[in-house]
Protein backbone atom coordinates (compact mmCIF):
# COMPACT_ATOMS: atom_id res chain seq x y z
CA UNK A 1 0.00 0.00 0.00
CA UNK A 2 1.25 3.47 -0.86
CA UNK A 3 2.15 5.80 1.96
CA UNK A 4 -0.66 8.32 2.21
CA UNK A 5 1.33 11.51 2.51
CA UNK A 6 2.73 14.25 0.31
CA UNK A 7 6.32 13.18 0.96
CA UNK A 8 6.77 12.23 -2.70
CA UNK A 9 6.55 15.94 -3.58
CA UNK A 10 9.67 16.84 -1.59
CA UNK A 11 12.41 18.09 -3.89
CA UNK A 12 10.27 18.11 -7.00
CA UNK A 13 10.75 21.06 -9.34
CA UNK A 14 7.55 23.01 -10.03
CA UNK A 15 6.82 25.98 -12.26
CA UNK A 16 3.78 28.05 -11.40
CA UNK A 17 2.51 30.84 -13.61
CA UNK A 18 0.55 33.56 -11.86
CA UNK A 19 2.26 32.53 -8.65
CA UNK A 20 2.56 36.11 -7.41
CA UNK A 21 -1.22 36.65 -7.30
CA UNK A 22 -3.47 36.19 -4.28
CA UNK A 23 -4.38 32.56 -4.98
CA UNK A 24 -1.05 31.72 -6.60
CA UNK A 25 0.94 32.92 -3.60
CA UNK A 26 -1.09 30.68 -1.31
CA UNK A 27 -0.50 27.71 -3.61
CA UNK A 28 3.24 28.42 -3.68
CA UNK A 29 3.27 28.53 0.11
CA UNK A 30 1.48 25.16 0.27
CA UNK A 31 3.93 23.55 -2.16
CA UNK A 32 6.91 25.05 -0.34
CA UNK A 33 5.60 23.64 2.94
CA UNK A 34 6.12 20.09 1.63
CA UNK A 35 9.60 20.85 0.30
CA UNK A 36 8.98 21.41 -3.39
CA UNK A 37 11.46 23.55 -5.32
CA UNK A 38 9.48 26.26 -7.07
CA UNK A 39 9.90 28.78 -9.86
CA UNK A 40 7.33 31.57 -9.90
CA UNK A 41 7.01 32.57 -13.55
CA UNK A 42 5.51 36.03 -13.84
CA UNK A 43 5.56 38.91 -16.30
CA UNK A 44 6.59 41.14 -13.39
CA UNK A 45 9.87 39.66 -12.17
CA UNK A 46 10.19 42.16 -9.34
CA UNK A 47 6.94 40.98 -7.79
CA UNK A 48 7.81 37.32 -8.42
CA UNK A 49 11.20 37.79 -6.73
CA UNK A 50 9.56 39.45 -3.74
CA UNK A 51 7.02 36.66 -3.23
CA UNK A 52 9.71 34.03 -3.76
CA UNK A 53 11.99 35.62 -1.15
CA UNK A 54 9.18 35.91 1.41
CA UNK A 55 8.04 32.30 1.06
CA UNK A 56 11.59 30.98 0.95
CA UNK A 57 12.33 32.76 4.22
CA UNK A 58 9.11 31.50 5.82
CA UNK A 59 9.46 27.87 4.81
CA UNK A 60 13.12 27.28 4.05
CA UNK A 61 12.18 25.96 0.61
CA UNK A 62 13.99 26.90 -2.57
CA UNK A 63 11.77 29.40 -4.39
CA UNK A 64 12.89 31.65 -7.23
CA UNK A 65 11.26 34.28 -9.41
CA UNK A 66 11.55 34.09 -13.18
CA UNK A 67 10.39 36.57 -15.79
CA UNK A 68 7.94 35.06 -18.27
CA UNK A 69 5.10 36.22 -20.48
CA UNK A 70 2.56 33.39 -20.75
CA UNK A 71 1.46 34.66 -24.18
CA UNK A 72 4.97 34.70 -25.66
CA UNK A 73 6.48 31.30 -26.46
CA UNK A 74 9.99 32.69 -26.84
CA UNK A 75 9.75 34.29 -23.40
CA UNK A 76 8.59 30.97 -21.93
CA UNK A 77 11.45 29.08 -23.57
CA UNK A 78 13.92 31.57 -22.11
CA UNK A 79 12.32 31.10 -18.67
CA UNK A 80 12.53 27.32 -19.01
CA UNK A 81 16.24 27.49 -19.76
CA UNK A 82 16.79 29.60 -16.64
CA UNK A 83 14.72 27.24 -14.48
CA UNK A 84 16.58 24.19 -15.80
CA UNK A 85 19.88 25.87 -14.99
CA UNK A 86 18.90 26.92 -11.47
CA UNK A 87 16.58 24.11 -10.34
CA UNK A 88 16.84 21.24 -12.83
CA UNK A 89 14.30 19.40 -14.98
CA UNK A 90 10.68 20.52 -14.53
CA UNK A 91 8.43 17.87 -12.98
CA UNK A 92 5.28 19.81 -12.14
CA UNK A 93 3.46 22.69 -13.83
CA UNK A 94 0.70 24.78 -12.27
CA UNK A 95 -1.04 27.06 -14.76
CA UNK A 96 -2.28 29.82 -12.47
CA UNK A 97 -2.01 32.86 -14.72
CA UNK A 98 -5.36 34.42 -15.52
CA UNK A 99 -7.84 37.08 -14.53
CA UNK A 100 -10.60 39.33 -15.71
CA UNK A 101 -10.71 42.99 -16.77
CA UNK A 102 -13.33 45.77 -16.73
CA UNK A 103 -12.71 46.03 -20.50
CA UNK A 104 -14.31 42.60 -20.98
CA UNK A 105 -17.20 43.19 -18.58
CA UNK A 106 -20.72 44.35 -19.38
CA UNK A 107 -22.24 46.96 -17.11
CA UNK A 108 -25.66 45.31 -16.98
CA UNK A 109 -26.40 41.74 -15.94
CA UNK A 110 -29.43 41.24 -18.18
CA UNK A 111 -30.76 43.38 -20.98
CA UNK A 112 -34.08 45.07 -20.43
CA UNK A 113 -36.23 47.28 -22.62
CA UNK A 114 -34.54 50.43 -21.30
CA UNK A 115 -31.14 49.12 -22.45
CA UNK A 116 -32.16 49.02 -26.09
CA UNK A 117 -31.39 52.71 -26.35
CA UNK A 118 -27.95 52.34 -24.79
CA UNK A 119 -26.26 49.21 -26.13
CA UNK A 120 -22.84 50.38 -24.91
CA UNK A 121 -23.54 48.88 -21.45
CA UNK A 122 -24.52 45.48 -22.87
CA UNK A 123 -22.99 42.56 -24.78
CA UNK A 124 -23.18 44.69 -27.93
CA UNK A 125 -20.88 47.28 -26.44
CA UNK A 126 -18.02 44.91 -25.63
CA UNK A 127 -14.73 45.91 -27.23
CA UNK A 128 -12.91 43.07 -28.96
CA UNK A 129 -9.55 44.29 -27.69
CA UNK A 130 -10.63 43.76 -24.10
CA UNK A 131 -12.39 40.47 -24.87
CA UNK A 132 -9.36 39.08 -26.70
CA UNK A 133 -7.03 40.14 -23.89
CA UNK A 134 -9.00 38.29 -21.22
CA UNK A 135 -9.69 35.21 -23.35
CA UNK A 136 -6.06 34.92 -24.42
CA UNK A 137 -4.66 35.39 -20.92
CA UNK A 138 -6.83 32.64 -19.47
CA UNK A 139 -6.83 30.10 -22.30
CA UNK A 140 -3.74 30.67 -24.42
CA UNK A 141 -1.95 31.58 -21.19
CA UNK A 142 -2.60 27.98 -20.14
CA UNK A 143 -1.89 26.32 -23.47
CA UNK A 144 1.47 27.95 -24.27
CA UNK A 145 3.18 27.36 -20.89
CA UNK A 146 2.05 23.74 -21.06
CA UNK A 147 3.58 23.39 -24.51
CA UNK A 148 6.94 24.63 -23.19
CA UNK A 149 7.22 23.56 -19.55
CA UNK A 150 6.15 19.91 -20.01
CA UNK A 151 9.01 19.03 -22.37
CA UNK A 152 11.16 17.77 -19.48
CA UNK A 153 8.25 15.61 -18.35
CA UNK A 154 8.11 13.98 -21.78
CA UNK A 155 11.77 13.02 -21.53
CA UNK A 156 11.30 11.56 -18.04
CA UNK A 157 7.94 9.93 -18.86
CA UNK A 158 6.46 11.39 -15.67
CA UNK A 159 4.92 14.67 -14.64
CA UNK A 160 1.84 16.55 -13.51
CA UNK A 161 0.00 19.55 -14.93
CA UNK A 162 -2.55 21.38 -12.80
CA UNK A 163 -4.71 23.99 -14.50
CA UNK A 164 -6.69 26.61 -12.61
CA UNK A 165 -10.21 26.86 -13.95
CA UNK A 166 -13.22 28.51 -12.28
CA UNK A 167 -16.83 27.78 -11.38
CA UNK A 168 -17.61 30.22 -14.18
CA UNK A 169 -16.71 27.38 -16.51
CA UNK A 170 -19.80 25.45 -15.37
CA UNK A 171 -22.24 28.25 -14.56
CA UNK A 172 -21.20 31.42 -16.37
CA UNK A 173 -21.71 34.54 -14.32
CA UNK A 174 -23.43 37.57 -15.75
CA UNK A 175 -21.25 40.44 -17.00
CA UNK A 176 -18.06 38.45 -17.74
CA UNK A 177 -18.45 36.50 -21.00
CA UNK A 178 -14.76 36.42 -21.99
CA UNK A 179 -13.58 35.04 -18.65
CA UNK A 180 -16.35 32.45 -18.52
CA UNK A 181 -15.71 31.27 -22.08
CA UNK A 182 -11.97 31.02 -21.49
CA UNK A 183 -12.35 28.97 -18.32
CA UNK A 184 -14.78 26.62 -20.08
CA UNK A 185 -12.06 26.21 -22.70
CA UNK A 186 -9.56 25.40 -19.95
CA UNK A 187 -11.82 22.56 -18.75
CA UNK A 188 -12.10 21.14 -22.25
CA UNK A 189 -8.36 21.49 -22.81
CA UNK A 190 -7.66 19.75 -19.50
CA UNK A 191 -9.70 16.74 -20.58
CA UNK A 192 -8.26 16.73 -24.10
CA UNK A 193 -4.64 16.98 -22.98
CA UNK A 194 -5.08 14.37 -20.26
CA UNK A 195 -6.01 11.82 -22.93
CA UNK A 196 -3.27 13.00 -25.29
CA UNK A 197 -0.53 12.57 -22.66
CA UNK A 198 -1.88 9.65 -20.62
CA UNK A 199 0.39 7.00 -22.14
CA UNK A 200 3.58 9.04 -21.76
CA UNK A 201 3.23 9.40 -18.00
CA UNK A 202 1.87 12.94 -17.68
CA UNK A 203 -1.31 13.57 -15.69
CA UNK A 204 -3.43 16.67 -16.36
CA UNK A 205 -6.11 17.90 -13.96
CA UNK A 206 -7.67 21.17 -12.88
CA UNK A 207 -9.13 22.95 -9.88
CA UNK A 208 -12.21 25.13 -10.27
CA UNK A 209 -12.23 27.67 -7.45
CA UNK A 210 -15.56 29.12 -6.44
CA UNK A 211 -15.58 32.66 -5.16
CA UNK A 212 -12.42 34.15 -3.73
CA UNK A 213 -11.63 37.85 -3.48
CA UNK A 214 -8.68 38.62 -5.75
CA UNK A 215 -7.14 41.69 -7.35
CA UNK A 216 -9.07 40.98 -10.56
CA UNK A 217 -12.58 40.71 -9.12
CA UNK A 218 -12.34 43.10 -6.18
CA UNK A 219 -13.98 45.88 -8.21
CA UNK A 220 -17.02 43.66 -8.81
CA UNK A 221 -17.66 42.17 -5.37
CA UNK A 222 -16.71 44.90 -2.91
CA UNK A 223 -18.15 48.38 -2.39
CA UNK A 224 -15.24 50.83 -2.41
CA UNK A 225 -17.15 53.40 -0.37
CA UNK A 226 -18.40 51.17 2.45
CA UNK A 227 -15.80 48.40 2.38
CA UNK A 228 -18.64 45.86 2.51
CA UNK A 229 -19.98 43.65 -0.22
CA UNK A 230 -21.41 45.13 -3.38
CA UNK A 231 -24.90 43.91 -4.36
CA UNK A 232 -23.14 41.43 -6.64
CA UNK A 233 -20.87 40.28 -3.82
CA UNK A 234 -23.87 39.74 -1.56
CA UNK A 235 -25.58 37.69 -4.28
CA UNK A 236 -22.52 35.44 -4.36
CA UNK A 237 -22.68 34.95 -0.59
CA UNK A 238 -26.38 34.14 -0.83
CA UNK A 239 -25.67 31.53 -3.53
CA UNK A 240 -22.86 29.81 -1.61
CA UNK A 241 -24.22 27.34 0.98
CA UNK A 242 -21.27 27.97 3.31
CA UNK A 243 -22.20 31.66 3.27
CA UNK A 244 -18.72 33.08 2.69
CA UNK A 245 -15.98 33.71 0.16
CA UNK A 246 -13.15 31.19 0.07
CA UNK A 247 -9.84 31.87 1.77
CA UNK A 248 -6.76 31.42 -0.46
CA UNK A 249 -5.48 28.57 1.73
CA UNK A 250 -8.65 26.62 0.98
CA UNK A 251 -7.03 25.56 -2.30
CA UNK A 252 -4.03 23.96 -0.62
CA UNK A 253 -5.45 20.49 0.02
CA UNK A 254 -6.82 19.97 -3.48
CA UNK A 255 -3.60 21.32 -4.98
CA UNK A 256 -1.26 18.99 -3.10
CA UNK A 257 -3.60 16.02 -3.62
CA UNK A 258 -3.64 16.40 -7.40
CA UNK A 259 0.12 17.04 -7.62
CA UNK A 260 1.06 14.07 -5.44
CA UNK A 261 1.34 10.42 -6.38
CA UNK A 262 -1.54 9.72 -3.98
CA UNK A 263 -3.71 10.67 -6.98
CA UNK A 264 -1.61 8.71 -9.49
CA UNK A 265 -4.66 7.12 -11.18
CA UNK A 266 -6.49 10.44 -11.53
CA UNK A 267 -6.29 12.42 -14.73
CA UNK A 268 -8.67 14.55 -16.79
CA UNK A 269 -10.82 15.84 -13.92
CA UNK A 270 -11.79 19.27 -12.64
CA UNK A 271 -12.38 19.55 -8.88
CA UNK A 272 -14.66 22.35 -7.66
CA UNK A 273 -13.46 24.12 -4.50
CA UNK A 274 -16.50 26.29 -4.07
CA UNK A 275 -18.20 26.11 -0.68
CA UNK A 276 -21.11 24.16 -2.19
CA UNK A 277 -21.95 26.71 -4.90
CA UNK A 278 -22.13 24.08 -7.66
CA UNK A 279 -24.52 21.93 -5.61
CA UNK A 280 -27.00 24.70 -4.82
CA UNK A 281 -30.04 25.43 -6.98
CA UNK A 282 -30.85 28.72 -5.27
CA UNK A 283 -33.88 27.42 -3.38
Order of alpha helices (4+ residues) and beta strands (2+ residues): beta-alpha-beta-alpha-beta-alpha-beta-alpha-alpha-alpha-beta-alpha-beta-alpha-alpha-alpha-beta
